[in-house]
Amino acid sequence: MAPRPLFLLTDPEHFEVCYRINPWMSPAAWSADRDAFRARAAAAARELRRALTEAGAQIETVAGVKGLPDLVFPANAAVVLDGRVAPARFRHPERQGEEPVFRAVFEDLRRRGLVSEIVDLPEGLFQEGAGDAIWDADRGLFWVGHGPRSSPESVDAIQRTFGQPVVSLALASPRFYHLDTCFCPLAGGAVLYYPLAFTPPSLEALRARIPEALRIEASPEEAAAFCVNAVNLGTEVIMAKAPASLKRRLAARGYTVREVDLAPFILSGGGAYCMTLRLDRASRRRAHVLAAE
């Protein structure tokens, strides 16, 4: 029996939208109905957890920390593959306080045998975790985003740290500030992406590696709904409330969409993928080793 996927989530107790470091963030909207948004955020986090567990996942939970509201987006905390963890280096001071919190979490996971090692990325660059370094299991490579948050130098750093092929994708819009907001590989080789989020050379590189039959181009409406920021487990795709157009196209390809009302988190510029960090991703090389053991 295959092991169950393992995800890291954060308790949203201290989540709020109280600063603005991306165009989606709306502290004014949050403060206008703070108590209602807190209740909705707690309900949304429970529903996301339920969706993941019903899809077969195991969950590890990080305690929230007052004053670090974006701790609820652990996808940005690290890149993880084959048990190796490369902790993030955040660009904005508002998120840099998350670094020691997540390091302590990863040290605990290492002691418990849930990850094997922690490797620091080079000094002097920014790299915002799995939000900007997305593992494509079907192609056996990392798609590495850079521009608004992660440094261009992070592309080579990811390649050296994990010893896997990488494809560099420059992001063109501050609205799509992490790769995970506009790019989502799906099981079976299809890729859901928003073309206008990429520079022309990066869009060309993307299309050169993904056959047209496997490309699913999100519309502006679908991208703005944070539906590209999705978690995929087999044929199930867990995402924010989706336009009917996207649900039809995914269903036609054999995927089942499970929607979660993530509106409070979208006020901070995050969706389903942002709210998770998968800990058990394995390269083909590692999978062969495990199969032989």
C-alpha positions in Angstrom: 0.0 0.0 0.0 1.4 3.4 -1.0 2.1 5.8 2.0 -0.5 8.5 2.5 0.6 12.1 1.4 1.8 14.2 4.3 1.1 17.9 4.5 2.0 20.7 6.9 -0.8 23.1 7.8 -0.9 26.0 10.3 -3.6 26.7 12.9 -5.3 30.0 11.7 -5.9 31.3 15.2 -3.7 34.4 14.7 -4.5 34.9 11.0 -5.5 38.4 10.0 -4.9 40.8 7.1 -3.1 43.7 8.8 -0.4 44.8 6.2 -0.1 44.9 2.4 2.8 43.2 0.6 0.9 42.1 -2.4 -1.9 43.6 -4.5 -4.5 41.2 -3.2 -4.1 42.1 0.5 -6.9 44.2 1.9 -6.5 45.3 5.5 -9.4 47.7 5.2 -11.8 45.0 4.1 -10.6 42.7 6.9 -10.9 45.4 9.6 -14.4 46.3 8.5 -15.7 43.0 9.7 -12.8 41.4 11.6 -14.8 39.0 13.8 -16.8 37.6 10.9 -13.6 37.1 8.8 -11.9 35.3 11.7 -14.8 33.0 12.0 -14.9 32.3 8.3 -11.2 31.8 8.2 -11.4 29.1 11.0 -14.2 27.4 9.1 -12.3 27.5 5.8 -9.2 26.0 7.4 -11.3 23.2 8.9 -12.9 22.5 5.5 -9.5 22.5 3.8 -8.2 20.0 6.3 -11.3 17.8 5.8 -10.9 17.9 2.0 -7.3 16.8 2.3 -7.9 14.0 4.8 -10.9 12.7 2.7 -8.5 12.7 -0.3 -6.2 10.4 1.7 -3.7 12.9 3.2 -2.1 13.0 6.7 -1.8 16.3 8.4 0.9 17.9 10.6 -0.2 21.1 12.3 1.9 24.2 13.1 0.6 26.4 16.0 -0.2 29.9 14.9 1.9 32.8 16.3 0.5 36.2 17.2 2.1 38.9 14.9 2.8 36.4 12.1 -0.5 36.3 10.3 1.0 34.8 7.0 2.3 31.8 8.9 -0.9 30.2 7.6 0.8 29.9 4.2 3.5 27.2 4.9 4.0 26.5 1.2 6.4 29.5 1.4 8.3 28.1 4.3 10.6 25.7 2.5 11.3 23.5 -0.5 11.0 19.8 0.4 12.1 16.8 -1.7 13.4 13.3 -0.8 13.3 14.3 2.9 15.6 17.3 2.3 14.3 20.6 3.5 15.6 23.9 2.2 14.1 26.6 4.5 12.9 29.8 2.8 14.5 33.3 2.9 11.7 35.8 2.8 12.0 39.1 1.0 9.6 41.2 3.1 10.4 42.0 6.7 6.8 41.3 7.6 7.4 37.6 6.9 11.0 37.2 8.0 9.8 36.4 11.5 8.4 33.2 10.2 11.9 31.8 9.4 12.9 30.8 13.0 9.4 29.5 13.7 9.4 27.1 10.7 13.0 26.1 11.4 12.0 24.9 14.8 9.1 23.0 13.1 11.5 21.4 10.6 14.0 20.4 13.4 11.1 18.7 15.2 10.0 16.9 12.1 13.7 15.8 11.5 13.9 14.4 15.1 10.7 12.5 14.5 12.0 11.0 11.2 9.4 12.8 9.0 12.2 14.6 7.1 15.8 13.6 7.0 17.9 16.8 6.7 17.8 20.6 6.7 20.0 22.3 4.2 20.4 26.1 4.1 20.4 28.0 0.8 23.2 30.4 0.1 23.3 33.7 1.8 22.4 36.8 -0.1 19.4 35.5 -2.1 15.6 35.3 -1.5 13.8 32.1 -2.1 10.2 31.7 -0.9 9.8 28.0 -0.6 7.5 25.7 -2.6 5.5 28.7 -3.7 8.4 29.4 -6.1 9.8 25.9 -6.6 7.1 23.5 -7.7 8.0 19.8 -8.1 6.6 18.2 -11.2 6.5 14.5 -10.5 5.5 13.5 -14.0 8.4 15.3 -15.6 10.9 14.8 -12.8 11.9 18.5 -12.4 11.4 21.7 -10.5 9.6 24.7 -12.1 11.3 27.6 -10.4 9.7 31.0 -10.3 11.4 34.3 -9.6 10.9 38.0 -9.9 8.5 39.6 -7.3 9.7 37.5 -4.4 12.4 35.0 -5.1 15.8 36.1 -6.6 16.9 34.9 -10.0 19.9 33.3 -8.3 17.5 31.0 -6.5 17.1 28.9 -9.6 20.6 27.6 -9.6 20.5 27.3 -5.8 17.5 24.9 -6.1 19.3 22.9 -8.7 22.4 22.5 -6.6 20.6 21.8 -3.4 18.4 19.1 -4.7 20.4 17.8 -7.7 17.3 17.8 -10.0 16.6 19.5 -13.3 15.1 23.0 -13.1 13.2 25.2 -15.5 13.4 29.0 -14.8 10.2 30.9 -15.1 10.3 34.7 -14.7 7.0 36.2 -13.3 5.7 39.3 -15.0 3.1 40.6 -12.6 3.1 41.6 -8.9 -0.5 40.2 -8.8 1.0 36.7 -9.4 4.0 37.2 -7.1 4.6 33.5 -6.5 4.7 30.7 -9.1 2.0 28.8 -7.2 -0.5 31.6 -7.9 -0.4 31.0 -11.6 1.0 27.4 -12.3 -0.1 24.0 -11.1 1.1 20.6 -12.5 -1.5 18.0 -12.3 -1.2 14.2 -12.1 -1.0 12.7 -15.6 1.1 15.5 -17.0 -1.5 18.2 -17.5 -0.6 21.7 -16.3 -3.1 24.4 -15.2 -1.5 27.9 -15.7 -2.3 31.5 -16.3 -0.3 32.7 -19.3 -0.4 36.5 -18.6 1.5 35.9 -15.4 4.7 35.1 -17.3 7.3 37.0 -19.3 7.2 36.1 -23.0 10.5 34.1 -22.9 9.3 32.2 -19.8 5.9 31.5 -21.4 7.8 30.2 -24.5 10.0 27.9 -22.2 6.9 26.6 -20.5 5.1 25.8 -23.7 8.2 24.2 -25.2 8.1 21.6 -22.4 4.4 21.0 -22.1 2.6 19.7 -25.2 -0.4 21.7 -26.2 -2.8 18.8 -25.4 -1.6 19.0 -21.8 -2.0 22.7 -21.3 -5.0 24.1 -19.4 -4.9 27.9 -19.7 -6.8 29.7 -16.9 -8.8 32.7 -17.8 -8.3 36.0 -15.9 -11.5 35.2 -13.9 -10.2 31.8 -12.9 -6.8 33.1 -11.9 -8.3 35.9 -9.9 -10.4 33.4 -8.0 -7.1 31.7 -6.9 -8.2 28.4 -8.5 -4.7 27.8 -10.1 -3.4 27.8 -6.5 -4.7 24.3 -6.0 -3.7 21.0 -4.3 -3.7 18.0 -6.6 -3.9 14.4 -5.2 -4.4 11.9 -8.1 -7.6 12.9 -9.9 -8.8 15.2 -7.1 -8.1 18.9 -7.3 -8.8 20.9 -4.1 -9.1 24.7 -4.8 -11.0 27.9 -3.9 -14.5 28.4 -5.2 -14.2 28.0 -8.9 -16.0 29.4 -11.9 -18.1 26.8 -13.7 -15.9 27.2 -16.8 -12.9 25.7 -15.0 -14.8 23.0 -13.3 -16.1 21.8 -16.7 -12.7 21.8 -18.4 -11.1 19.9 -15.5 -14.0 17.4 -15.4 -13.6 16.8 -19.1 -10.0 15.7 -18.4 -11.1 13.3 -15.7 -10.3 15.5 -12.6 -12.8 16.0 -9.7 -12.8 19.5 -8.3 -13.4 19.9 -4.6 -14.1 23.5 -3.7 -13.4 25.2 -0.4 -14.5 28.7 0.4 -11.2 30.4 1.0 -12.3 34.0 0.7 -10.7 35.2 4.0 -7.3 33.9 2.9 -7.7 35.3 -0.6 -7.9 38.7 1.1 -4.3 38.0 2.0 -3.3 36.7 -1.5 -3.3 33.0 -0.8 -5.3 29.9 -1.7 -5.3 26.1 -1.1 -1.7 25.4 -2.3 -0.4 28.3 -0.2 -2.0 26.9 2.9 -0.2 23.6 2.6 3.4 22.3 2.4 3.8 18.7 1.2 6.5 16.9 3.1 6.7 13.6 1.4 7.5 14.4 -2.3 10.0 12.0 -3.7 12.1 12.2 -6.9 12.1 9.2 -9.3 15.6 8.4 -8.0 14.4 8.3 -4.4 11.2 6.3 -5.4 13.4 3.6 -7.0 15.5 3.4 -3.8 12.5 3.0 -1.6 11.0 0.4 -4.0 14.2 -1.6 -3.7 14.4 -1.5 0.1 
